[in-house]
């Protein structure tokens, strides 16, 4: 992916989560089928807190590798695992034909604002997991980035320094948490570039389809929903169809600003559904 972006091509990617039951599995594969024609650079599959979905993540990523034209990227976190367990999981990915990994420290079970306590015999920082993956096999490694700063960061500058350290440890690109102001993204890019690091940083996009839900998630991960956006959504209160359409329009406008400002692509948090992402592509006049 790093080479693709450095060649000047745009990256479009999608994120899925491991399904919990048969109905969820069917929904996931329908979304994958709907989005495959867009020829994403990669698709990522998340990893449950404390490794709760480890086996499903491995199974889904390996099936994507086997049965689709898409490049799967498996998430891996430090939470709840010893060093030996993490090495075993990386080996399992290699055996499954998965060579792209999103290396994350992960959050405590109480949430990202809770105090971090490493697992005994495990790793303490995402940089250590990046180094492990880099030395363990022929992995291409992505990491997380936070336009508004991770909730545990002392400052935006300190948060950028953490991302720089991940790049120097072997990460090739980063994907941001969701955000709603393009200036937050471009500010992060500027802070990282000031350290002499030109690692591609993909903006993470999640359209507002439910204002209450997005606010709850935003409070958890430290993302602010700006007042002007709240006002635009609230103006459609009582009309679910109009509210949804406004959320798609807002996401489309953000994507336009990001691409016009030089973002190397877009990463969509799909929630295992394809319709909203396809509607944003329509807004951007991107067709298959």
N, C-alpha and C positions, 0 to 999 in steps of 0.2 A: 504494500500500500504506500509506503514511504516513497518508493521509486515512482509509482504512478503519479503521486502528487507533485513530486519534484519535476516530472516531465510536463507539468502544467495541466494535467487532466483533473477533473473534479471527482471527488469520492462521494457516493451515496451509499449509505449502509443502514441496516435495520437491526433492532434489538428485540429479542424474544425472551420469554421466561419459561422454565420447565413446567409442563402441564401437570395438574394434580390428579386428573381422572381421564376417563376415556372421552368424555365430551370435550374437555379442554384439549386433549390430544388432537381431536378432529378439527377443532377451531384453529389450533396452531398450524396444522399442515395445510389448511385452507388458506390461511394468511401467507404462508410460505409460497404456496402455488400462485397466489394472486400477485405477489411481489417479485417473484423470480424473473419475470420478463423485463423488469427494470435493470437487470444486470448489475446488482449491487457489488461494490468492491468487496464487502464481506458482510456476514450476518453474525451477530453475537448472541450467545445464549447465557443468561445469568446463572448465578450460583447462589443457592439459598444460604441464609445466615447459618454459620457454624457447619457448613457442608451438608445441610439438610436435604439438598437436592442433587448431591454429587453424582449418584448413579444415573439419574435422569438426565442431567446435563451432559454427561459423557455419551449416553445413548442417543440423545437428540443431535448433538454435534456430529457424532460418527455417522448417523443416518443422513444428515445433510451432506456430509462429505461423500457418502456412497451414492446417494440417489438424486442429487441435484447438481446443477452447474455452479452453485454458489460456494464461496469460501467460508467455512464456519470458523468463528473465533469463540473459544470457550472461556468463560470467566473462572477465576480462581482467587480465593481469599485466604488470608492468614488465619482467620478466626476459627478456633476449635481444632486446629491441626498441628501436629508435631512436624518437625523438619522432615522426618522419614516419611510421614504420610503424604506430605506435599510432593516429595520426590516420586512417590508411588503414583500419585495422581497425574503428574506430568508424564511419567512413563506410560500410563494408561491412555493419555491423549495421543502420544506418539503411535502407540499400537493401533489406535482407532483411526489413524490417518489425519489427525487434527494437529496442525503445526502453527496455529495462531492462538495466542492466549492473551486475555486481558488480566493483568496482574494487579490485584487490589489488596490493600491491607484489610479492608472490610470494617464493618462497624460492630460494636458490642451489641448483644441481644437487646439491650435497653434503648438502642438508637445511637445515632452519630454524635449526639451531645453528651453521652455518658462517658465516664472516665475509661480510658483504654487500659486493659490488662492483658498482656500477651499470654497465649497458651503455654503452659510449661513444656519446654522442649521445642517450642515453635519459634516463629519469627515475630519481630517487633515492628518492622516497617515494610512498606510496599517496596522500597528500594532493595531490600534483602530478597524479596520474592522475585523481583526483576532479575537480580544477579543470579539467583538459583536457576530460573528458567533459561537465562542466557547461556549458562554453563552446562545445563542438563541435556540440551538437544538443540536441533535446528529450529528454534522457535522464533517467530516474528511477534514482538511484544508490544501491546498497547497498555496504557494506564489511564487513570481517571484524572480529570482536571475540574476546577471549581471556579467559575467566573466571579462569583460573589464570595469566594473563600470557603474552605471547609469549616464547619461549625467549631472545630477544635483549634483552628489556626489563630495565632496571636495577632496577625495582621495580613492584609492582602499581599504585602511584599514577602512575608515569611511563607505564605502559602505558595507563592510563585517559586520561591527557592526550593521548596519540596518537589515541585514538578521538575525543576531544573535538575535536581539530584536524581530523579527517576530516569531522565533522559541520559544523564552521564553514566548511569548504571547499566544501560543497554536498551531502554525503551525507545521504540521508533516513532511512536505517535501517541497522541492523547485524545480522549473523548470527554467532553464536558458533561456535567450534570445539566439538567434542564435550567433554562433561564428565560427571561422575557424582554430584556433590554440589550440591544446589540452593543451598546457602549460598554457593558459589563464584559462581554466576550472580547472586544477589541482591547480593553484595558488589560485583561489577562495576557493576551498575546504580546502587547507592548512590554509588560513586565518581564516576561520570559525572554523576549528578544534582547532586552537590555543586558541580559547575562550572556549574550553571545550564543544562545541556543535557538536553532531554527527548526526544531521538531514540529511537524504539522499538528495542529490542534483542531479537531473536528467539533463543531458546535452540536450539542445534543438538543433535539427538538421534541417537545411534547405539547400538542395542542390542548387548549383548555376546552374540554367537552363537559366538564362538571366543575363549576367554580369552587364549591365547598371542598371537593376531594382534592383539587389541585392546591388549594390553600393549606389543607392539612399536610399534604406532602411537602409543600414549600416550607412550612414551619419546621418540619422534621429535619430537612436537609439544609436549611439556611438559605432558601431561595425566596425572594420577595416578589409578590405579585403587585406590580405598580398600580397606583390608584386610578390612572387613566384607563388601564385595561379592565380593572374591576368595574369602572363606570360603564364602559362599552358593553360588557357582558350583562351587567345588572339592568341596563336599559331594555334588554330583551326578556326580562323576567316574566314568567307566565307563558312564554312561547318557547318550548324546548327546541323546536326545529330552528327557530331564529337564533336562539342562544348558541346552538351548536355551529350554525353557519358563521356566526360572528367569531367564535373560537377558531374555526378553520381559517377565516380571513386574517385574523391577528397573527396566527402562526405563519401564514403565507407571506404577510408583510415583513415579518421578522426574517424569514428565509431570504427574501429579496434583498433586504438591507445587508445581511451577512455575506451573501454571494457578491453583491456589488462592492462591498468593502474589502474583498479579498479572501474571505474564508475559503479553505481548500475543498469544502464540500459540506454535507449535512448528514447527521446521524439521527435516525428517527426511533423514538421509544414507542413501539407499536402496541404494547399491551396485548400482543398476540392477535391483533385485528389489523386488517389492511385498509379499510375504507377511508379513515381519516388521512392516512399517509397518501393514498391515491388521490384524494381530493386536494391535498396540498400540492402534489405534483401537477394537477390540473391548473391550479392557481398560478404555478410557476411556468406553465406551458411546456412541461416536460412530459413527453409521451413515449410509449414503448414502440 
